[in-house]
Amino acid sequence: MSSDMADASKSYASYSHGVFLRNAHGQEILLGTDKLTWRTLGGSIDLTLYSGPTQTEVTKDYQLSTIGLPAMQQYFTFGYHQCRWGYHNWSEVEDVVANFQKFEIPLENIWYVDMKRPSLKFQVPY
């Protein structure tokens, strides 16, 4: 039944499902009024079907079985990072850190890159 024919005063049952097609080759998806057509130029086809019955279940199944849940960030990444190349020496970096402490500004990391040398120096302890 199309949505323009639905009666707003009635209660309808809704069932959801999902389909995930993975293929590295070129593909075309045609959505018609009564059909869906997938065309691929070759390659292997990974086709995953999610039965639902609700949209929440389809999304949960997709996350858990196909893409996985996002990784938790490391704790230090949530803090403030002072980043700037151009400090001429370590004493300038120490002065910057001392000023953060003096004004009680939280500082998780300070990134220092010595452009005069090929080695990189990161994460000066606070």
C-alpha positions as CSV (number, residue, x, y, z in Angstrom):
1,M,0.0,0.0,0.0
2,S,1.4,3.4,-0.9
3,S,1.6,6.1,1.8
4,D,-1.0,8.3,0.2
5,M,-3.6,5.5,0.5
6,A,-2.9,4.8,4.2
7,D,-5.5,5.7,6.7
8,A,-3.9,7.7,9.6
9,S,-6.5,6.5,12.1
10,K,-5.5,2.8,11.6
11,S,-2.5,1.0,13.0
12,Y,-0.2,-0.8,10.6
13,A,2.5,-3.4,11.2
14,S,5.9,-2.4,9.7
15,Y,8.7,-4.9,9.0
16,S,12.2,-3.8,8.0
17,H,15.0,-5.6,6.3
18,G,18.4,-4.7,5.0
19,V,20.6,-5.7,2.1
20,F,24.3,-4.9,1.9
21,L,26.2,-5.5,-1.4
22,R,29.9,-5.2,-1.4
23,N,31.8,-5.3,-4.7
24,A,35.0,-3.5,-5.7
25,H,34.0,-3.2,-9.3
26,G,31.7,-0.6,-10.9
27,Q,28.0,-1.1,-10.2
28,E,24.7,0.5,-10.9
29,I,21.6,0.3,-8.8
30,L,18.2,1.0,-10.5
31,L,15.2,1.6,-8.3
32,G,12.0,1.1,-10.1
33,T,8.4,1.5,-8.9
34,D,8.0,-2.3,-8.4
35,K,11.6,-3.7,-8.5
36,L,15.2,-3.1,-7.6
37,T,18.0,-4.0,-10.1
38,W,21.7,-4.4,-9.3
39,R,24.2,-4.5,-12.1
40,T,27.9,-5.0,-11.6
41,L,30.7,-5.2,-14.1
42,G,32.3,-8.2,-12.5
43,G,34.2,-9.1,-9.4
44,S,33.2,-11.1,-6.4
45,I,29.9,-10.3,-4.7
46,D,29.5,-10.2,-0.9
47,L,25.8,-10.0,-0.3
48,T,24.5,-9.7,3.3
49,L,20.9,-9.8,4.3
50,Y,19.5,-8.5,7.6
51,S,16.1,-9.7,8.5
52,G,15.0,-7.2,11.2
53,P,12.1,-7.1,12.0
54,T,12.6,-3.5,13.1
55,Q,14.9,-0.8,11.7
56,T,16.7,-0.7,15.0
57,E,17.5,-4.4,14.7
58,V,18.6,-4.0,11.1
59,T,21.0,-1.2,12.0
60,K,22.3,-3.2,15.0
61,D,22.9,-6.3,12.9
62,Y,24.7,-4.3,10.3
63,Q,27.0,-2.7,12.8
64,L,27.8,-5.9,14.7
65,S,28.2,-8.2,11.7
66,T,29.5,-6.0,8.9
67,I,31.3,-2.9,9.9
68,G,31.9,-3.3,13.7
69,L,31.6,-0.9,16.5
70,P,33.8,2.2,16.6
71,A,36.9,1.9,18.8
72,M,37.1,4.0,21.9
73,Q,39.6,6.8,21.7
74,Q,42.7,6.8,24.0
75,Y,42.1,8.9,27.1
76,F,44.8,11.5,26.4
77,T,43.2,12.4,23.0
78,F,40.3,14.1,24.8
79,G,42.6,16.7,26.4
80,Y,44.1,19.9,25.0
81,H,47.1,19.6,22.7
82,Q,49.4,22.5,22.1
83,C,50.8,22.0,18.6
84,R,53.2,24.3,16.8
85,W,56.5,23.8,15.1
86,G,58.9,26.7,15.3
87,Y,60.1,26.5,18.9
88,H,63.8,27.2,18.6
89,N,64.9,25.0,21.5
90,W,63.7,23.0,24.5
91,S,63.8,26.0,26.8
92,E,61.1,27.7,24.7
93,V,59.0,24.5,25.0
94,E,59.6,24.4,28.8
95,D,58.5,28.1,29.0
96,V,55.3,27.3,27.2
97,V,54.5,24.4,29.5
98,A,55.4,26.6,32.6
99,N,52.9,29.2,31.4
100,F,50.2,26.6,31.0
101,Q,50.9,25.6,34.6
102,K,51.1,29.2,35.8
103,F,47.7,30.1,34.5
104,E,46.2,26.7,35.4
105,I,45.3,25.8,31.8
106,P,44.9,22.0,31.4
107,L,47.5,20.6,28.9
108,E,47.5,17.0,27.9
109,N,50.2,17.0,25.3
110,I,52.6,19.4,23.7
111,W,53.9,18.4,20.3
112,Y,57.3,19.7,19.4
113,V,58.9,19.1,16.0
114,D,62.5,20.2,15.5
115,M,62.7,21.2,11.9
116,K,66.5,21.6,11.9
117,R,67.0,17.8,12.6
118,P,65.5,14.8,10.8
119,S,64.3,13.2,14.1
120,L,60.9,14.2,15.5
121,K,60.3,14.7,19.2
122,F,56.7,14.2,20.4
123,Q,54.8,14.2,23.7
124,V,56.8,16.2,26.1
125,P,55.6,15.1,29.6
126,Y,53.5,17.8,31.4
